[in-house]
Amino acid sequence: MFVSNQRTFAGKWLICIFSYNRAAYLQNLLESITRFYPDFDVAVFDDMSEDSATGKLLAALKQKGTRVITGDADTTKSKHGGLYTQMNEALNYAIEQGFDYAYFVQDDMQFLWRDETLEIRVKEVFGYNECVMCNCNFLQKILKAGIEERLPWVKECAFSFKGNGVADTGIINLQKAKYIGLHFPCHSESGNGRYWHDRNYRLYWLPQPHLAWVPWPTTYRNKSKESRNPRFLNPLSADAINKLAGNNSYVYLEDYTSIQGWAIKPYWYTANPGFLNLLKIYFKYYLAI
């Protein structure tokens, strides 16, 4: 496990990466962590990836001292295989190792800049009893319609995902998690979100995000390997970071960065959006309608 000698955050942070058969995406995520959050510890929770590239990368990580935990990718209950078993494993591991925060991240995500105020901001939102997990992901313009209803403003420092208490990605306050017995009993994000929402917990979203999904790969945990060429994101420029600092409302990725290189699909909605959704993506991306 990586341990930095130059921590600028008072708490102990663990980034928990959930991986499956996406070596290039995992490598890109790890490089973004090294660039922007090298003082955070990292553990990889893999669903028994079958492709050789991912296996080699995981072996190299182990040799460097990164904690790699392999679980069973059971696809009989969910297309996400053993993701939620791994999330429970990650949560227990982070608590047992004495971390203050666990940052759940999927392997097809990328950090785009370093937020030096991150710990201050999460402490503020975790000061509310109903919040055990918060999210710092960029939003997507394709999902802009109805955003005020799905993600209403609820606090001075945060918005709340309607009907969700937790998610597959985000920062968890481990002291609270241990106290309430946080776990992920369902085999879907919506199921777990409802489970904890019904118990009066809320998933908060923080403005000025720093993490984003990369253009959607095709691999699910019931598929063998990634078939598309990877597309990654440009880190935020200094101007974009200054612009972001002044935005305390909804933040859309397209307004702050772009895909590296050129892709026939300029933005993404699902792994295979279908023709009509693809047209919708183009209209929203190019015409902003």
Residue, then its C-alpha position, 0 to 999 in steps of 0.5 A: m500500500f502506498v503511504s505518502n510522507q507528505r500528508t496535507f490532510a489531517g485524516k487518513w484516507l483510503i481510495c478503494i478501487f473496484s476493478y474488473n477486466r479494464a487494465a487501461y482504465l485502471q492504469n489511467l485512474l491510478e495515474s490520476i491518483t498519483r498526480f493529484y492525491p499521492d498522499f491517499d492510500v490505495a487498495v484495489f478490489d478486483d472481481m477475478s479479472e480474466d484478461s491478462a493485461t489486468g492480471k499483469l497490472l494487479a500483479a505489478l501493484k502487489q509487488k509495489g505494496t498496493r493492497v489487492i483483494t480478489g473476490d468472486a465475480d458472481t454474475t448469477k445475482s447481478k450484472h455487476g458480479g461481486l461488486y457489492t460483496q467487494m464494497n462490503e469487504a472494502l468498508n470492513y477493511a478500511i474500518e479495521q485499518g483505522f482510516d477516517y475516510a474511504y473513497f469508493v471509486q470505479d476503475d473507469m473514473q479519473f481524478l481531474w484536479r486536486d482539491e486542497t479544501l476537500e477534507i474541510r468540505v466533507k467534514e462540514v457535510f458529515g456534520y449533518n447526522e443524516c449524511v454518511m456518504c457524499n459524492c464529488n463527481f462531475l455531472q453530465k449535460i445529457l442528464k441536465a433535464g430535471i436536475e433540480e428535482r433529482l438533485p435539489w439543494v438542501k444545505e448551504c454546502a450540498f445538494s441531495f440525491k433524491g431517494n438515495g442514501v448511498a451510492d456505488t461511488g463517493i466518500i464515506n465517513l468511517q466513524k459514522a459507518k461503523y456506528i450505524g453498521l453501514h453495509f450494502p445488502c442489495h445487488s444494485e445501486s438503486g436498491n442500496g440507495r433506497y435501503w439507506h434512504d428509507r432509514n433516513y440517511r441521505l447521499y449528498w453531492l458537493p459542488q466543485p467536484h474533482l472526479a469524473w467517469v471517462p467515456w463509457p467502456t463496454t465491460y460489465r462484470n458478466k463480460s470477459k474483456e474491454s473491446r473499445n479503445p479507451r478514451f480519457l479526459n484532459p485534467l482541468s487547466a488552471d483557468a478551469i479550476n479558477k472557474l470551478a471555484g466560483n461555481n456553487s451550483y450544478v457543475y457539468l463536465e463538458d464546461y470544464t474539460s474535454i476528451q483527449g483526442w477525438a471520438i465519433k461520440p462526443y459525449w456518453y450516456t450509456a455503454n450502448p445508448g442506441f441511435l435515438n439517444l446518440l442523436k440526443i447526445y449530439f444535439k445537446y453537445y453541439l447545439a446545447i438544446 
